[in-house]
Amino acid sequence: MNSPYEVLLYYKYSRIADPETYAAEHRDLCRRLALKGRILIAREGINGTVSGTVGNCAEYRRVLDADPVTAGIAWKIDQEEGHVFPKMSIKVREEVVTLDLGEEDFTPEDLTATHLKPEEWRKAMKEEDVVILDARNDYEWEIGRFAGAILPDVPSFRDLPKWVRDHRAELEGKKILTYCTGGIRCEKFSGFLLKEGFNDVFQLDGGIVTYGKDEAVRGEGYEGECYVFDERLSVPVNRTDGAKVISKCAYCGGESIRYRNCRWMPCNAQFLCCEKCETGKGRYCGPLCKEVDIMSRAAHY
């Protein structure tokens, strides 16, 4: 039985002359189709993930496919039973993914690394003198990543350039394979690596999401789940016998893929917590947040 809703993940690097006007028109389109999600628009393109009924998502794809600005999008589609976002947010930004290079900025339309299809990626991962470089934030790779990948300890995408410059020795002379959730960050990040003088750079076409959906590879070599920026928080990737959970509950150390936000609102940190520990610990990321929150609540009585 087919699910009544879909989740669309997509991006397109394409020059948008007037992002504010484009965003206003796009907001009207999403309102008409009752879509919910998160969309970023900049002069360099669009980056979005939305949910809606199957019919409305099909109409949304039709409109964007017919627009010269967004034609050629490689849509990633998941079936769901309902919306996975509470509302629609459309914002105009300087970049659709913020690498924050300032005057050194560039567009992936001019510079990006070679794309590897899923079967090519699986083969390349097994070669010698290869490094697999995760281009996501630390809380994303904590819940899942490719086996043997280098995992930069960075909380934000904009921190990656400094990390690369500080860790050049780990990458020099290697064939670099970089990946992210849906491909958009690697479009920019792989170009940055080329600008930094790394010549042998490749990126996973369509990211982890596409790799997990490909019937030839079935997510082989990926451990854990893939973090996503909606109410699901993570989705399965590996559909082979090698699938396993690698993330641990922050309290008991047992296997867990359950992300929660700290109950103390000034913190609101995201952390992994199993159901048992959430019940026993009160959904705090640590004892300090619990103590401060309890004291602040008591002071109001």
N, C-alpha and C positions, 0 to 999 in steps of 0.2 A: 504493500500500500504506500503510495507516494505521500510525502508530508505536505501540508498546506502552505508552508512558508519556506523561504530561502534566505541564506546569508550570502551576500556578494562581497568579495574582497578584490580590489583592483587598484591600478594606478596607471598614469600616463604622463610621461614627460613630454610636454608640448607647450609652445609659447602661447600664453594667454595675455593679450594686450591690456585688458582692463579687468583685473581679478575681482574688484568690488562689484562691478556690474554683472560679471559672470556668476559670482556667488549669489547675488540676489535672484537672478534668473534660475539658478540651480535650486535655490531654496524653494521657489514657487513650484518647480517640477516635483521635488520630493514631497512637498506638502500635498500636492494634487494626488500623488500616488501613495500617500500615507506611509512613507518609508521612515524608518528610524535608523540612526547610526552616527558615525563620525566622519566628516569629510574636511580635508584641508585643501585649500586652493591658493596657488601662488603664480607669479609670472612664469615659473618654470613648469607648471602642470597641475595635476590633481591626484590626490591620494585618498581613497575612501574605503569604508566598509559599512554596509547597510543591510537591514533586514526588512522583509515585507512579504506579502502574499506572492505565490508563484506567478500569478498573472501580472501583478504590478511590477515585480522584479523583471519579468520578461519585457514589459513596456519600457522600463528604465534602461535596460540594456539596448533595446532598439533605438531609443532616442540618442544615447551616447555613441552607439556604433554609426549612426547616420551623421553625426556632427564631425566635421573635419578636424576639430580640435582634439577629439577623443576617439576617433576611429582607430581600430586596431588594438583595442584593449584585450589583454588575455584574462578573461574573467575566471575567477575561482569561485565555485558555487558549492555550498553545503545545504542540505535539506534539514529543516527544523520544524518543530511543532508550533512555534510561535515566535514573536519578536525576541531578539537577544540584546536589544538596547532599550533603555527607558525613554529615550527621546531622540530628536534629531539635532545634531550640532554641526553647523557649517561655518568654518572660520577661514579668514584670509591670513596668510602667513608670508614671511619672506622666502621660506623654503618649504617644500612639501615634506621633507625629512630634514631636520636641522643638524647639519654637520658643522655649521658655523665657521666657515673658512675665511670669511671677510673678503678682502680684496683678492684672495687666491681662489675664490669660488668659481665654479664652472658648471656647465650643464652636461648631464650624461648623453644628451643628443650629440655632443661633440667628443666626449671621451668616456668610455666605459670598457670593461674587460670582456673577453670572450665568454659567451653563455654556453653552459654545458647542459644538455638535456639529461633527465634522470638516469638513463642507462649509461650515458657518458660519465656522469658524476660518480656513479657507483664504481665504474671501472677505474676512474682516476684516483679515487680514494685509496685504492690498493697499490698504487705505484710507489716506487722508492723516491726519497727526497721530496716528499709532498708534505705540506702542512695544511691542515684544515682549520680555517680561522672563522670563528663565530662573530658575526657583526651585530649581535643584539646586546641588550642590556643584561646585567648580571642576574636580575630576578627572572629573566626569560630563560636563560640557559640553565638556571638551577633546576628547572622542572623537566628539561629534556634537551638533548644535543646529539650531534653525530659522534660516534665512538672515536676517541683519540683526538678530538678537536681542541685547539687552543682556545681558552675561555677568558678573554680580557675582563678583568675585574673592574668594570666601569658601570656606573649607574645610569648613564645617558649616552646616546649616540654621539653627541658633540664631544665626548671625552675620548673617542677612538683615535683621532689624529695624534694627540699627545702620547697615548699608549703605544702607537706604532713607532713613533720617534724614540720612545724610551726602550723599546724592545726590538730594535732593528736586527740585532744579532741573531734572534730566534727565527727571523724571516729571510735573511740574506742568503742568496744562492739556492733558494727553495722554489718549488712550484707551489704557488699559493692558491688554495681553493677556498673561497669565502661564500658564506651563505647567511640568509636571514629568513624571516617568516614568509613573506610573499614575494620577495625579490627587489622591492623598491630601494631599500637601504643599500643593497649590494651594487645597484646601478651607480650610485654616487661614491660609495666607499671603495669599490674596485678601481674607479677612475682616480680617486685620491692615491691609491697604492701605486698606480702607474705614474702619476705625477711625482711621487716620492722616489722613483727610480727602480721600482720592482717591475721587472719586465715580463715575468712568467706568472700572470695573474688570470684566474678564471672564476666565474660565479655560477651558482646553481640557478638555472633558468626557472623562474616561477617560485623559487624558494622552497622551504620545507613543506608548505601546503601542497604544492604541485607534486613534489617528490612522494608524499604519502598517498596521493591519489593515483599515481601512475601504476597501471596493472602489471607492468613488466618488472618493476623493482619492489613494489608493495612496501615501501618505507624501510627496506633492508639497510641495516647499519645505523639507524637512528635509535637512540635510547630514550625512554621516557615519553612525555607528551610535548605538544607544541603550545606555548603560551599564546593566547589570542586576546585582543583588546575589546572584549565584550563580556556579557554576563556568563558565558560559558567558562571563561578564564583559561581553559586548555582543551585541546582536541587530540585524539589518538593519531599516530603517524604510522608506526610500524605494524604491518598486518601479517608479519611472518611469525614463525615459531620463536624467533629471537626477541620478541617484544617483551619489555620488562619495565617496571617502575624504578627510577633511580633517585627520586627526590625523597627527603626525609622530613618527618614532623619535627618542628623546632624544639619540642618538649621531650618526647619519648624516643626520638630517633627511628621510629618505625616508618615503614613505607607510607607515603602520603602524596597525593597530588591536589590536596584541598588548600587552595589559597584563601586566606581571610585577611580582612583589614583590622588593625588594632582598634579595640573598642574606645581607647582614649583618643578623642577626636584630634587634639593638637598633634598627635603622632600619626595616626591613620596608616602606619606602615603595613605593607603587605607581607605576610609570612605564611609558611606552610604549617598546617596544624590538622592532625587527625580528629575525627569526630569525638573520640573519647576525651582527648586532651582539651578540646574546645569546651566541652561540658564541664570538665574539672577545673580548668584554669580561667574560664570566663572570657575567652577571646581577647586576651592581651598578648602582645608580641614578647613581653617579658615581665618579670616581677616589678621592675621600677615603674612601668606604665600603669600596672595594676594598682600599686600603692598610691601613686599620685592621683589617679582617677578616683579612687575610693575616698581619699582625703578631700579632694575638691568637691565631691558630691556631698560628703558629710558637712562641709562648711556651709552648704546652702540650706541646711535644715536647722 
